[in-house]
Amino acid sequence: MLCADLEDFSPGETVVTPSGRRAVVKKLLAGTSKRDCFSRLTCRYVDGGPRDLVTLQPHQVKKAPVDPVREIDPRQMDLFAAKYA
């Protein structure tokens, strides 16, 4: 993907940031700045806390490949094990 656009992403989608960290898209921001007209994504880092956020332009991130093993939240593993034990 050479030139990503805001419409290429949706909230809840996992992306890879320029630093190589995985993040989940929380908000799509279009035309919210008074100084420029760039669209932006607000993302929360997967390996960070609930307030570990970053705001980036769409061309700076890439869609993360779907890895079903990695997408499971460790907190849900206990619930899954208890349900099917």
C-alpha positions as CSV (number, residue, x, y, z in Angstrom):
1,M,0.0,0.0,0.0
2,L,1.8,3.1,-1.2
3,C,-0.6,5.9,-0.1
4,A,-3.0,5.0,2.6
5,D,-6.2,7.0,3.1
6,L,-8.4,7.4,6.1
7,E,-11.1,5.2,4.5
8,D,-8.7,2.3,4.4
9,F,-8.9,1.9,8.2
10,S,-11.7,1.2,10.7
11,P,-11.9,1.4,14.5
12,G,-10.8,-1.8,16.1
13,E,-8.4,-2.7,13.3
14,T,-4.8,-3.6,14.3
15,V,-2.0,-1.6,12.6
16,V,1.8,-1.4,12.7
17,T,3.2,2.0,13.7
18,P,6.5,3.4,12.3
19,S,8.3,2.2,15.4
20,G,7.2,-1.4,14.6
21,R,4.8,-1.6,17.5
22,R,1.3,-3.0,17.1
23,A,-1.6,-0.7,17.9
24,V,-5.4,-0.8,17.7
25,V,-7.2,2.1,15.8
26,K,-9.5,3.9,18.3
27,K,-10.6,7.0,16.3
28,L,-10.6,8.3,12.8
29,L,-10.0,12.1,12.8
30,A,-10.8,14.0,9.6
31,G,-10.5,17.8,9.4
32,T,-10.1,18.3,13.2
33,S,-7.0,20.5,13.1
34,K,-7.2,24.2,12.7
35,R,-3.7,24.4,11.2
36,D,-3.8,21.8,8.5
37,C,-6.2,19.5,6.7
38,F,-4.5,16.1,7.3
39,S,-6.5,13.1,8.4
40,R,-5.3,11.3,11.5
41,L,-5.8,8.0,13.3
42,T,-5.7,7.8,17.1
43,C,-4.3,4.4,18.1
44,R,-3.7,2.6,21.4
45,Y,-0.6,0.4,21.6
46,V,-1.4,-3.3,22.1
47,D,1.6,-3.8,24.5
48,G,0.9,-0.5,26.4
49,G,-1.6,0.7,29.0
50,P,-5.0,2.1,28.3
51,R,-3.7,5.6,28.1
52,D,-0.7,4.7,25.8
53,L,-2.0,6.5,22.7
54,V,-0.5,7.8,19.5
55,T,-2.0,10.0,16.8
56,L,-0.6,9.4,13.3
57,Q,-1.4,10.1,9.7
58,P,-2.8,7.2,7.7
59,H,0.3,7.0,5.4
60,Q,2.5,6.4,8.5
61,V,0.9,3.1,9.5
62,K,0.4,-0.3,7.8
63,K,-2.3,-2.8,8.4
64,A,-1.1,-5.6,10.6
65,P,-1.3,-9.2,9.2
66,V,-4.0,-11.2,11.0
67,D,-2.3,-13.6,13.5
68,P,-5.1,-15.4,15.4
69,V,-2.7,-16.7,18.1
70,R,-1.5,-13.1,18.8
71,E,-5.0,-11.6,18.7
72,I,-6.1,-13.5,21.8
73,D,-6.1,-11.3,24.9
74,P,-4.3,-13.1,27.8
75,R,-7.0,-12.0,30.2
76,Q,-9.5,-14.0,28.1
77,M,-7.5,-17.2,28.2
78,D,-8.7,-17.9,31.8
79,L,-12.3,-17.5,30.7
80,F,-11.8,-19.7,27.7
81,A,-10.0,-22.4,29.8
82,A,-12.8,-22.3,32.4
83,K,-15.6,-22.6,29.9
84,Y,-14.1,-25.5,28.0
85,A,-12.4,-27.4,30.8
